Amino acid sequence: EEHDAIYQAIRAGDPEAAAHAAATHIDNTLDDYRREIQQRLFRSAG
């Protein structure tokens, strides 16, 4: 979904929407990464 939003914004020639969609994707990816690291740390500590 996020990649498609970026693609559609680029295709529509809307750089602001593309930048927003890309930033949202990066933020969500970072959140997912942090969550995964936290789970792995707590799993190995237990």
URZI-V454638 format. One line per field, one symbol per residue. phi: phi as a letter, one per 30 degrees, with the letter a starting at -180 (. if undefined). Layout:
phi=???
This chain:
phi=.dddddedddddicdddddddddddddddddddddddddddddddd
